[in-house]
Amino acid sequence: MSGIKKLLVGAGLCLVSVAASASQITFDNGLNFQSAGFSVAGDNFGEVHCPSYFTQDTGYCRGLVSGDYTGYMEGVNTITKIGGGAFDFNSVYLTAAWNHNLTVQINGLVNGVVKYATTITGLNDDFSTLYTFDYLGITSLQVITSGGVDAGTPGGGRHVALDNVVLDGVPATAQVPVPGSLALVGLGMGLGYLRRRAG
């Protein structure tokens, strides 16, 4: 088989191992947990716009990483994949919304049993901090907020602001077909190489 024929066959059958596309939830333009394929249940959760009367001088706005919206949770809240199944929890930006020195417990569970547990203490409302978790193959993610002292903001409570939450609903590595445009680029590069070699 000639080099060109081999290249064409290879391009037609090419499969690559790639990192799965993670869902980054920014809470902007309707991109929230539900639109990304996840559900949240618990005490208190949602999203807020910054600035607004009760968020402009709080951790909600000071903790923005992208856009004008941030998510929040207070008390005990649980995230699961819509329809069930395992997922990965990779990272999140956190800011105390109202109270200084907030405590946030984040548990990764598999079928109701805690597999991962992280306690964050001393979270403040001055700026957001990126936390990396890499909780792999969990079936639910539990976020529990507690403690803290009033920071003198327009409101009060144990709310934590979240932004750019990265969840990954499929295995970390998957066999997927190369998109047609990438296959054509690869084919073009291969043909160029063969021409140079022949010349």
N, C-alpha and C positions, 0 to 999 in steps of 0.2 A: 504494500500500500504506500502511495507517495506521501511525502510530508504534508502536502496541502490537504489530501483526503483525510489523513489522520487528524489534522487540525480541525477540519470541518466536523468530523465525527465527534471529536473531543468537545468542541464548542456546543454541539447539539445535545450532548449528554452531561454536560458539566454540572456537577453539584458541589456546593461548598459548605463547609461547616462555619456558621456565623453565630455571633452572639445574638440572642433573641432580642427583639425590639422591646425595650422597657417602656412602660407607661409613665410619663412624667406628668403629674397632676399639678397644674399651676393655679387652678381655680379661676383662670381668666378665659373669656370667650366661651363659657359653658363647659370648660374642661374641668370636671370634678370627679369624685369617686365613681358615681353612677355612670357617667358617660365613658369612663375608662373600664367599666365592667365589674365594678366592686360595689358592695353595699355597706352601709354603716348603721349600726343599731346601738342605742345606749342612752345615757343621761342627757347630753347636750352637745350638739355638733351642728356645723353649718359653714357658711362662708360670709364674709363681710367685704364691703367696698371701702377703700381708703382714698381720700379722706372723707369722713363723714363727721357729724357732730360728736358722736360718742367714741370715735376711733382715732381722730386726728392726732391726739397727743398721747398715744398709747403704744404698747408693743405690737398691736395689730399693724399699724402703719410703719413703725420703725423696723419691723421685721419683714417687710416686703422684700422679696428677692426678684420677682418679675411681675410686671403688670400692675393692676390696681386692686386686685382681689387676693385675699388670703383665707385659708380655711381655719377653723377653730374646733377645739374639743374641750369639754369640761366634765369632770367626774370620771365615770367608767364607760368607755365606748369600744366597740368591737367591729373590725373590718373583715369582711369575707368576700370571696369571689362570687359573683352572681352565678347561680347554677351549681355552685360547689367546686371543689377541686383545689389543688395545691398552687401556691404562688410564692414568689420571692419578695422580700421587703429589703430594699437596698439602702435608701438614704432619705433624709428629710431635713429641712431647715426648721428650727424651732425657736420660738421667742415667747417669753411670758407675756400674756396680753395685758393683765392688770397688776398682778402681785409680783413683787421682787422675791427672789429665792424660792421660786416654785419648784416642786418636785414632780417629775414625770416618770412613771414606770411604763416600760414598753415590753410586752411579752409576745413572743411568737409561739403559737400553739399548733400541735398536730393532733387532730381529732380530739380536742379538748384537753390535751396534756401539754404542759409548758415544756417547750424544747429550748427556747432562748429567753433570757430575761436581762433587761438592762434598766438600771435606775439612774436617772439624771437628776442631780441636785443643784441648787443654787442658780437655776435658770432666771435670767433677769429680763426686763422689758426694754432695755436700751438698744439692743441689736440682735439680729438673728445669727444662729450658729448652725453650721452644717454638721449633722451626725450621720455616720455611716454604720450600718448594721449588718447587712448581708445575712439576713435570716432566710435560709433556703428551704424550700419545700414545706412551707407552713400552710395550714388550712384556715387559720384566723390570726388576726393581729389585734392585740388588746392595748389600748392607751388609757392610762389611769393618771389623773392629775390630783395633786393634794398640796396643802400647806401654802407657804408664802406669806408675805406681809403686804398690806396696802401700800402701793407706790405713790399714792396721791394723784392718781389719774382720774378722769371723769367718771369712771365706773369701778367696779371691783369684782373679784372672784378668782377662781382657780383655773381660768381659761388658758389654754396654750394655743398660740397661733402657729399654723403649719403652712409652709410653702414649698413648692417644687418637690412634692413627695414622689419618690421613684419606686414603683411596684412593677414586678415582672410576672405576667401571668402564664408564661410558658417556660419549659426547661431552658437552662442557661445556654445550651448548645443544641442546635437543631439542623437537620439536613434540609436545605431549601433550594429550589431551582434558582440559578442565576437569572436575574431579570434580563430581558432581551437586549436592552441597551448595553448592559455590561458585557454580555456575551459578544455583541458586535464589536465593542471596543477591544476585547481580548482577541477576537478573530483578526481585526485590523492590525493589532500589534504583532500577532503571529505571522501574518502575511508579510508585513514589513521586514520582520526578522529573516524569513525565508528568502525574500528578494535580495537582501544584503548578502546573505550567505551564498546564494547562487551567483551573485555578481562578483 
